[in-house]
């Protein structure tokens, strides 16, 4: 009976940890970027690529005020496993105007959306 109780407690902690982790990811970014035409900027988002999760730009084909220059993943500098890292998205303002980019945090194998964010881009 004691082992069942311990198992339930552990499962509850794991499930609560997953929920709070996904919310934490989307809350740590700048919501609006204002840049000049030709100016580059970087959006950094927490991610767990080593566990099969990444950010995907959902409305890329519709956004015309910026271009994506590069993307790379930086693992946290630690000896611990399952700590994740940061995705660095580099963009460049190409045309005056305002638009919004929509990013989804997805499970790679299933394409299930875990979290979503919208970032307003103003190019002057």
C-alpha positions in Angstrom: 0.0 0.0 0.0 2.8 2.4 0.8 4.5 1.8 -2.6 1.2 2.6 -4.3 0.9 5.8 -2.4 4.5 6.8 -3.3 3.9 5.9 -7.0 0.9 8.1 -7.1 2.8 11.0 -5.5 5.7 10.6 -8.0 3.3 10.5 -11.0 1.5 13.6 -9.7 4.8 15.5 -9.4 5.8 14.4 -12.9 2.5 15.5 -14.5 2.5 18.8 -12.7 6.1 19.4 -13.7 5.3 18.8 -17.4 2.4 21.3 -17.3 4.4 24.1 -15.6 7.4 23.5 -17.8 5.4 24.1 -21.0 3.9 27.3 -19.6 7.3 28.5 -18.5 8.7 28.1 -22.0 6.3 30.5 -23.6 6.5 33.2 -20.9 10.2 33.9 -21.4 10.3 35.9 -24.6 9.9 39.5 -25.7 6.4 40.0 -27.1 7.1 42.9 -29.5 10.2 43.6 -31.6 10.7 47.0 -33.4 13.5 47.0 -36.0 14.7 48.9 -39.0 14.8 47.6 -42.5 18.0 45.6 -42.8 18.4 45.2 -39.1 18.8 41.7 -37.7 17.4 40.5 -34.4 17.4 37.2 -32.4 14.5 35.5 -30.6 15.6 32.9 -28.0 13.2 30.3 -26.8 13.7 27.5 -24.3 13.5 24.1 -25.8 14.2 20.4 -25.3 15.4 19.3 -28.8 17.3 16.4 -27.3 13.9 15.0 -26.1 12.2 15.6 -29.4 10.6 19.0 -28.9 11.2 22.2 -30.9 9.6 25.4 -32.1 8.1 25.6 -35.5 7.2 28.9 -37.3 3.6 28.3 -38.3 2.8 31.3 -40.5 6.2 31.8 -42.2 4.7 31.9 -45.7 2.3 34.8 -44.8 4.8 37.1 -43.1 6.6 39.4 -45.5 8.2 42.1 -43.3 11.0 39.8 -42.1 13.1 36.9 -43.4 14.5 34.1 -41.3 18.4 34.2 -41.5 19.3 31.3 -39.3 18.3 28.9 -36.6 20.4 27.0 -34.1 20.1 25.1 -30.8 22.3 25.7 -27.9 22.5 23.1 -25.2 22.8 24.3 -21.6 26.4 24.0 -20.4 25.9 21.2 -17.8 26.6 17.6 -17.1 23.0 16.9 -16.2 20.8 15.1 -18.7 17.3 16.3 -19.7 18.0 20.0 -19.1 17.2 21.3 -22.5 18.6 24.4 -24.1 17.7 27.4 -26.2 16.6 27.8 -29.8 18.1 30.9 -31.4 16.1 32.3 -34.3 17.8 35.1 -36.3 15.6 37.3 -38.4 16.1 40.4 -40.6 13.7 43.3 -41.3 13.2 43.4 -45.1 10.1 45.7 -45.6 8.4 48.4 -43.6 5.2 47.3 -41.9 3.9 45.3 -38.9 3.1 41.7 -38.7 2.9 38.9 -36.2 4.8 35.6 -36.2 3.2 32.5 -34.7 5.4 29.8 -33.3 4.3 26.4 -32.0 6.3 24.3 -29.6 5.7 20.7 -31.0 6.6 17.1 -30.3 8.6 16.2 -33.3 7.4 12.6 -33.7 3.7 13.4 -33.5 3.5 17.1 -34.5 1.3 17.7 -31.4 1.3 21.3 -30.3 2.4 21.7 -26.7 2.5 25.5 -26.6 2.1 28.5 -28.9 3.2 32.1 -28.9 2.6 35.2 -31.1 5.3 37.9 -31.5 4.5 41.2 -33.0 7.2 42.5 -35.4 7.3 46.2 -36.4 9.7 47.1 -39.2 10.4 50.8 -39.8 
